[in-house]
Amino acid sequence: MTTVETAIGTSKTMVLNMGPQHPSTHGVLRVLLELDGENVVTAVPDLGYLHTGIEKSCEDKTYSQAITLTDRMDYLNPLGNNLVYCLAVEKLLNLEIPKRAQYIRVMMVELQRISSHLVWLGTHALDMGAMSVMLYCFREREEILKIFERFSGQRMMTSYIRIGGLALDPPAGWRELVKRFLDMMPARIDEYEELLTNNRIWHGRLKGVGYLPAETLIAMSTTGPGLRAAGVAFDNRKAFPYSSYEEFEFNVPTRTESDCFARYLVRVQEMRESLKIVRQATDKITDQGPIKSEAPGIVPPQREKMKTEMEALIYHFKIFTEGFSPPPGEVYVPTESPRGELGCFIASDGSPKPLRVHFRGPSFVNLQALPLMVKGQLIADTVASIGTIDIVLGEVDR
Amino acid sequence: MPQLANANAGVVIDRLRAWKSESVTQVIEYRGETTIVVPHRLLLATAGQCKTDPELNFDQLSDATCVDRFPNEPRFELNYQLLSIPRLARIRLRTSVSGQQPVIDSLEPVWPGANWMEREIFDLFGIRFEGHSDLRRILLPDEFEGAPLRRDFPVEGKR
C-alpha cells in the first residue's frame, strides 16, 4: 500500500497532492493521488490538519463544561453532537428526560439534519459545477439558522441540548417560526430536484461514480446515507431508537445502486422525511411543560429559584464549580447523524471529570472507504466521491 | 434510553462459551449494555467467531476505543463495539493490555473497518496492533513524539 512516505510514484505514475487547502476537499483534507494520466491508481488520505485534541480536553473538564466542546466537532451538526454526548452522560446517570424536552430535542436535531444536508447538497453541486444550487441551499439554511438563533442565541455552536434536557425554554412565537419554515421548504426541495435530478450533466457526473458494493461498505464500517444507498436499510433512529424517536412516523429512504447519484437521492429524500418529523414534533410539543429533568445536584435549578431559595443556590454553585459525579462505568450511545452513526463512548471513574470520552465520528470512519471508491476513476470523479461521502473535517480529526 | 438488545447478550455469551469456554472471562451488564471481557490472547479468535458464527453475525465493527486506566494495571483497556445489522444487536468486547507491553492483535483481518480506528489508537495511546496492514500515525504529524491521550501526558502538551 502506498504510504505518504513512499508516495513517489513509479515511472508510469505520478503522485499529485490534493489539499489540505483545496475548494473541493470540504475542509482541510489532504489526499495524495497516485495518477496514471487522469486515472487514480491509489489515493492516500492524510488527516489531522484540524486535530484539536477535543477528546483529551474533555477529560480536563467537568461533564457539563465539555458540552461546548462537542459543538465544534461536526460543525454542521452541533445539536446532534450535543445530543449524543448528553444522551451518554444521562445514560451513565440513569437520568429520565421529560417527554417535552425529548420532542424539542428531536425537532432541533431534525432541523439540524436538514441544514446539514443543505450544505452537503450545495457544496456537492458546487463541486460538480452547478453553482446556483449552492446559493439556493444556503438561502434555506439561513432560515434554519434563524430558528436556532431564536431558540438558543447562537446560529451554529448552540450548546442548546444540555444534560437533563435543554438550555432554555423555546422562545415565544417559535411555533409560527417553525411552521413558516415547514410550509416553505417542500417546494424548495422540489426546486433543487428540478434543477438536478433529471439533469443530464448531473447524471453524467454522478451515475456510476464512487460505486462500492454493500458488503464492502459494511466491512469498512460505513454507516449513514452511503450504506442506505447500497440497499442496507440501517438507521439508528429506527434500529436503536433514542430520545422518543420511536413515537415518530418516518421512512428511511434507501436505493440500491450505491453510486454518487443514489446517495444524492437518498439525502434529498431524507430532507423530506426530516420535515415530516419536525411537523410531528411541533404538534407533540406542548406550550407549557418542563424542559429539564428534576435532578438536584445534576441539573441546574431554574434561575428564579436559584435567586430566592438557599438549596437551589447551593446546588447551582456545586454544579458549576465542582460538577456532579456519575457512578463508575462505561456506556456507548449510538445516534444517527446526517453522516451516519455518531456514537459517544464515555468511561466514568466516579469523579466529576470524565475518565475518557470518545466520539465515534461517521466522517472519520466513512472516509476510510475513499481509497476503494476512487480506484481506477478520473480525478474529477475523486472530487465527486469525496463530496458524496459527506465529510466534515472537524469530526474526522476532532 | 437506547436498548442495546440485552436479550441478544445471552445468546452471544452462550455461543462463545460453547465455542471456547475460556473466551469469556467476565460479563458486565450496566445500563442495558453488555460487555464481554476476553483475554487478550483470544481477542482475534473471539472477534472472528463473533463475525462468522451465523447465530451471532456481528458483521460490522462500530467503534474501537481505548481507556487508559493508569496507574492501575493492566493499563490499557480496549473496547470494541460490535454491531449485527441483520439481527439489530449490539455487544461490546473488552480486553486489556499492560503498560509494559502494549501490544494486541489487530482486528483488521476480521473487519477491515478497524484499520483507521486502530491507527488512531496507535497514534494517541501508543498501542501496537500486530497484523495491521499500515500501522502509522493518522491524526498527529509523523514526527510527533509521545502518546497524548495517555493519562500521564499533560493536557497542555509538552514543549
Contacts between the chains, C-beta under 8 A, distances in Angstrom:
chain1	res1	chain2	res2	distance
A	1	B	133	6.3
A	1	B	134	5.5
A	3	B	134	6.6
A	3	B	136	6.7
A	4	B	142	7.4
A	5	B	142	7.8
A	47	B	138	5.6
A	47	B	139	5.8
A	48	B	137	7.8
A	48	B	138	6.7
A	48	B	139	4.1
A	48	B	140	5.9
A	48	B	141	6.9
A	51	B	139	4.4
A	51	B	140	6.7
A	53	B	148	6.8
A	53	B	155	7.7
A	55	B	124	8.0
A	55	B	149	6.6
A	56	B	148	6.1
A	56	B	149	5.6
A	56	B	155	5.6
A	57	B	155	6.5
A	59	B	151	8.0
A	59	B	155	7.0
A	60	B	155	4.6
A	87	B	2	7.5
A	90	B	1	8.0
A	91	B	1	6.1
A	91	B	2	7.6
A	91	B	31	5.2
A	92	B	31	7.0
A	94	B	31	6.6
A	218	B	59	5.4
A	218	B	60	5.3
A	218	B	85	6.5
A	219	B	59	7.6
A	219	B	60	7.6
A	219	B	111	6.2
A	219	B	112	5.0
A	219	B	113	6.2
A	220	B	112	5.6
A	220	B	113	4.6
A	221	B	60	5.7
A	221	B	61	5.5
A	221	B	62	6.8
A	221	B	111	6.7
A	221	B	113	2.8
A	221	B	114	7.7
A	221	B	117	7.7
A	222	B	113	7.5
A	223	B	60	7.9
A	223	B	62	7.9
A	232	B	85	6.4
A	234	B	85	5.2
A	239	B	88	4.8
A	240	B	2	4.7
A	240	B	3	6.8
A	240	B	4	7.0
A	240	B	88	7.5
A	240	B	90	7.1
A	241	B	2	7.0
A	242	B	1	7.6
A	242	B	2	4.7
A	329	B	30	4.9
A	329	B	31	6.8
A	330	B	30	7.2
A	330	B	33	8.0
A	330	B	35	7.2
A	330	B	67	7.4
A	330	B	79	6.9
A	331	B	30	7.4
A	331	B	31	5.5
A	331	B	33	6.2
A	332	B	4	7.9
A	332	B	33	6.7
A	332	B	62	7.9
A	332	B	63	6.9
A	332	B	79	7.7
A	332	B	81	5.4
A	332	B	90	7.9
A	332	B	92	6.7
A	333	B	2	6.0
A	334	B	2	7.1
A	334	B	62	6.6
A	334	B	81	7.8
A	334	B	90	7.4
A	341	B	62	6.2
A	343	B	62	6.3
A	343	B	63	5.6
A	343	B	81	7.0
A	345	B	63	6.4
A	345	B	65	5.0
A	345	B	79	6.8
A	345	B	81	7.4
A	347	B	67	4.7
A	355	B	67	6.6
A	356	B	65	7.3
A	356	B	66	7.9
A	356	B	67	4.6
A	356	B	68	7.2
A	358	B	63	7.3
A	358	B	65	4.4
A	360	B	62	6.4
A	360	B	63	4.1
A	360	B	65	7.9
A	360	B	81	7.5
A	364	B	116	6.6
A	364	B	120	7.8
A	365	B	113	6.5
A	365	B	116	6.9
A	365	B	117	7.2
A	367	B	116	7.7
A	368	B	113	6.3
A	368	B	115	6.1
A	368	B	116	4.9
A	397	B	139	5.9
A	398	B	139	7.7
